[in-house]
Amino acid sequence: MTFAARILHFDSLPSTNSEAAHQAQQGAAEGLTIVANEQTAGRGRLERRWISPSGAGLYASVILRPRFSPTVWSLIPLMAALAVHDALAETCGLEVDIKWPNDILTNERKLCGILAETIETPDGRAVVLGMGINLAGQSFPDELRDVATSLQEATGQAVWAGDLLQSLLRFVADRYAELETDRGRAELVRDWMAHSTYAHDKRVFITSEEERFSGITRGLESDGALRVETTSGEIRIIRSGDVSSVRGKGE
């Protein structure tokens, strides 16, 4: 499965995901990509606000219309994380970490957030895949300075958003195609684990609507769920919630 990206640029939007959802509901084809110079109401996973000042980041949302089984859709966030990883390696020479399921980190600080939202459209269900990459950190509010970082800080040089966007969309298309086959999906899960220090033997703290507990990561299930071994030796399967490094929590 491949798609040809068509890009719509905006100077300012409340949210690129919201605009992409609107376009999808109007019949936009798979691959339409919404890019904004700033977002005034950007959002991330778990209803968090995504700070998106003008000129300080790459804010892009891609419309996907998957034709594979809905049981595979849970791999889309992991697919996107790998695409961002690949694009940053190609354009910046930067090797990044992936925190489950799709936060992009360098030196344990967040560089990129990814939000995949399923929506209903007249042409069937679609996915809006939003990606926000911090290019420059001069506009970070004080409360984010210790937990967020930017490409400029990580690499010591300015990164042109246009080059990064083209690389990112190419890798999204390549990784998305892997989801079509059992072999491709298995390889994608293995690649995710190979590029994430959170995949194996990481002491983490899990927070969900139902509970909070700590444990040690033991890899991924075939659908991308995280395996966590508790202190009692039980393997818990995590499909939603927030994962943080115990070391990062100062514990």
C-alpha positions in Angstrom: 0.0 0.0 0.0 1.5 3.3 -1.0 0.1 6.8 -1.3 1.1 10.0 -2.9 1.3 12.8 -0.4 -0.4 16.1 -1.3 0.5 18.9 1.1 -1.7 21.8 2.2 0.2 24.6 4.0 -1.3 27.0 6.5 0.3 29.8 8.3 -1.8 29.2 11.5 -4.4 26.6 12.5 -6.0 25.6 15.8 -4.9 22.0 15.2 -3.5 20.3 12.1 -5.3 17.1 13.2 -8.7 18.9 13.4 -8.2 20.4 9.9 -7.1 17.0 8.5 -10.2 15.4 10.1 -12.4 18.1 8.4 -10.7 17.4 5.0 -11.2 13.7 5.4 -14.9 14.1 6.2 -15.1 16.2 3.0 -13.7 13.2 1.0 -10.0 14.0 0.9 -7.9 11.1 -0.3 -5.4 9.2 1.6 -2.0 11.0 1.8 -3.4 14.5 2.1 -1.1 16.2 4.6 -1.9 19.3 6.6 1.1 21.5 7.6 0.9 24.6 9.7 3.5 27.1 10.8 1.9 27.3 14.2 -1.0 25.6 16.1 -3.0 27.7 18.6 -4.7 24.6 20.1 -2.4 21.7 19.4 -3.0 18.5 21.3 -1.2 15.3 22.1 -2.0 12.0 23.6 -4.1 11.7 26.7 -5.7 15.2 26.0 -2.4 17.0 26.7 -1.7 20.3 25.2 1.0 20.4 22.5 2.9 23.8 22.5 3.2 24.8 18.9 4.7 28.3 18.5 5.2 29.9 15.1 8.3 28.7 13.3 9.5 26.5 16.2 8.4 23.1 15.0 7.1 20.9 12.2 3.4 20.4 12.7 1.9 17.9 10.2 -1.1 15.6 10.0 -1.6 12.9 7.4 -4.9 11.3 6.4 -4.8 7.5 6.2 -7.6 5.3 4.9 -6.3 1.8 5.9 -7.7 -1.1 3.9 -6.2 -3.8 6.2 -8.0 -5.3 9.2 -8.9 -3.0 12.0 -7.1 -5.4 14.3 -3.9 -4.0 12.8 -4.7 -0.3 13.4 -3.1 -0.4 16.8 0.3 -0.6 15.0 -0.2 2.7 13.3 1.3 4.8 16.2 4.3 2.5 16.3 4.7 2.8 12.5 4.6 6.5 12.8 7.3 6.5 15.5 9.6 4.5 13.3 9.0 6.8 10.4 10.0 9.8 12.5 13.0 7.9 13.7 14.1 7.1 10.1 13.5 10.6 8.9 15.6 12.2 11.8 18.4 9.7 11.1 18.4 10.6 7.4 18.1 14.3 7.6 19.9 15.1 10.9 22.1 12.0 11.6 20.3 11.8 14.9 19.6 8.5 16.6 16.6 8.9 18.9 14.8 6.7 21.4 11.2 5.7 21.3 9.0 5.6 24.5 6.0 3.4 24.2 4.0 3.8 22.1 5.3 6.7 20.0 7.1 9.5 21.9 10.4 10.4 20.4 13.1 11.1 22.9 16.7 12.2 23.0 18.6 12.2 26.3 15.2 11.3 28.0 13.7 14.5 26.8 10.8 14.7 24.4 11.5 15.8 20.9 8.4 14.7 19.0 4.9 13.7 19.9 2.5 11.7 17.7 -1.3 11.5 17.9 -3.3 9.0 15.8 -7.1 9.6 15.9 -9.7 7.4 14.3 -12.6 9.3 12.7 -15.8 8.4 10.8 -16.2 9.8 7.3 -18.8 9.3 4.5 -16.2 7.1 2.8 -15.6 4.9 5.8 -13.3 5.0 8.8 -10.0 6.9 8.5 -7.0 7.7 10.7 -5.6 11.2 11.1 -1.9 10.8 12.0 -0.5 14.0 13.6 3.2 14.5 14.2 4.8 17.5 16.0 8.6 17.8 15.9 10.3 20.5 17.9 12.8 22.3 15.6 13.8 25.0 18.0 13.2 25.3 21.7 13.5 29.0 22.4 9.7 29.3 22.9 9.4 26.4 25.4 7.5 27.6 28.5 9.5 27.2 31.7 7.6 24.1 32.8 8.8 22.2 29.7 12.4 23.1 29.6 13.5 20.1 31.6 11.4 17.6 29.8 11.4 18.8 26.2 14.1 19.4 23.7 14.5 20.5 20.1 16.5 19.4 17.0 18.5 22.6 17.2 19.5 21.8 20.8 20.1 18.1 20.1 22.2 18.6 16.9 23.7 22.0 17.4 22.3 23.2 14.0 19.2 24.6 12.4 17.1 22.0 10.5 15.0 23.1 7.5 11.4 21.9 8.0 10.9 21.3 4.3 13.7 18.7 4.0 12.5 17.0 7.1 8.9 16.9 6.0 9.7 15.3 2.6 11.8 12.6 4.3 9.1 12.0 6.9 6.3 11.6 4.4 8.5 9.1 2.4 9.2 7.0 5.4 5.5 7.1 6.6 4.6 5.7 3.2 7.3 3.0 3.4 6.4 2.0 6.9 2.7 2.1 6.3 3.1 -0.4 3.5 4.7 -2.8 5.9 1.3 -3.1 7.7 -0.2 -4.9 4.8 1.4 -8.3 5.4 2.0 -10.5 8.4 5.7 -10.5 7.7 5.8 -6.7 7.4 4.0 -6.3 10.6 6.3 -8.7 12.5 9.3 -6.9 11.1 7.9 -3.5 12.1 7.4 -4.7 15.7 11.0 -6.1 15.7 12.3 -2.8 14.4 10.4 -0.8 17.0 11.9 -2.9 19.8 15.4 -2.6 18.2 15.2 1.2 18.3 13.6 1.6 21.8 15.4 1.4 25.1 11.9 1.0 26.6 11.2 -2.3 24.9 13.2 -4.6 27.2 14.4 -4.5 30.8 13.3 -0.9 31.4 12.0 -0.1 34.9 8.8 1.9 34.2 5.8 3.3 35.9 2.4 2.8 34.3 -0.5 5.2 34.7 -3.9 4.5 33.3 -7.5 5.5 34.1 -7.9 2.3 36.2 -4.5 1.9 38.0 -0.9 2.8 38.6 1.9 0.3 39.0 5.6 -0.2 38.3 7.4 -3.0 36.6 10.0 -4.0 34.0 9.3 -4.1 30.3 9.5 -7.4 28.5 8.9 -6.5 24.8 5.8 -6.1 22.7 2.9 -8.2 21.7 2.2 -8.7 18.0 -0.4 -5.9 18.1 2.1 -3.5 19.6 0.9 -3.8 23.2 3.6 -3.4 25.9 4.5 -6.4 28.1 5.4 -5.4 31.7 6.5 -7.8 34.4 5.3 -6.7 37.9 7.1 -7.2 41.1 5.1 -10.4 41.7 6.3 -11.8 38.4 3.0 -11.4 36.5 3.2 -10.2 32.9 0.7 -7.4 32.3 -0.3 -6.4 28.8 -0.6 -2.6 28.4 -2.7 -1.3 25.5 -3.4 2.2 26.8 -2.1 4.6 29.4 1.1 6.5 30.1 4.6 5.0 30.5 7.4 6.8 32.2 10.9 5.8 33.2 11.3 5.2 36.9 14.7 6.9 36.7 13.0 9.8 35.0 10.6 10.1 37.9 13.5 10.4 40.3 12.5 7.1 42.0 
